[in-house]
C-alpha cells in the first residue's frame, strides 16, 4: 500500500493588534495611590491653608486650616 504524502496547510498568521490580551492583563490592577500613600505633614497643610487665604475664598485662620486639612487628607 502506498503512503500518502504529508501535506501541511499553513494557517494565515493571526494579526496581532493592540486589543490582544492575556489572562494577566485581565486581572484588576491595584490603584497606585493606595500603594504609595503620601504622608500629609503640618507644613503641607499650612501651605494649602495659605493658598486658600490668598485666593480670598477662605474664612479665618482656623477655617482655612480645617479646609486645607480636609482637602489634603481626603476626609
C-alpha positions in Angstrom: 0.0 0.0 0.0 1.3 3.4 -0.9 1.9 6.0 1.8 0.1 9.3 1.5 2.2 12.4 1.1 2.1 14.5 4.1 0.5 17.8 3.3 0.7 20.7 5.6 -1.6 23.6 5.3 -0.4 26.8 6.7 -3.0 28.8 8.6 -2.8 32.6 7.9 -0.9 34.3 10.6 -3.2 36.0 13.2 -2.8 39.7 13.2 -1.6 41.0 16.5 -3.4 44.1 17.5 -3.4 46.4 20.5 -6.5 44.6 21.7 -4.7 41.3 22.3 -4.7 40.4 25.9 -3.6 37.7 28.2 -5.1 36.4 31.5 -2.6 38.6 33.4 -3.9 41.7 31.7 -7.5 40.9 32.5 -6.9 40.9 36.2 -7.7 44.1 38.2 -4.7 46.5 38.5 -4.3 47.9 42.0 -4.6 51.6 42.4 -1.2 53.4 42.6 -2.5 55.9 45.1 -3.4 53.1 47.6 0.0 51.5 47.3 2.0 54.7 47.7 0.0 56.9 50.0 1.7 60.2 50.8 2.1 61.3 54.3 0.5 64.8 54.9 2.5 67.0 57.2 1.6 70.2 59.0 3.8 72.1 56.6 1.7 70.8 53.7 -1.5 71.8 55.4 0.0 75.3 56.2 0.9 75.9 52.6 -2.6 74.9 51.4 -4.2 77.0 54.1 -2.2 80.0 52.9 -3.2 79.3 49.3 -6.8 79.3 50.4 -6.2 82.6 52.3 -4.6 84.3 49.3 -7.4 83.1 47.0 -9.9 85.1 49.1 -12.4 82.2 49.2 -11.5 81.2 52.8 -12.5 82.3 56.2 -10.5 82.9 59.3 -7.2 81.0 60.1 -8.8 78.0 61.7 -11.4 77.6 59.0 -8.7 77.7 56.3 -6.6 75.2 58.2 -9.5 72.8 58.6 -10.5 73.2 54.9 -6.9 72.6 53.8 -6.6 69.5 56.1 -9.8 68.1 54.6 -8.7 68.7 51.1 -5.3 67.1 51.5 -6.3 64.1 53.7 -9.5 63.5 51.7 -11.7 63.5 54.8 
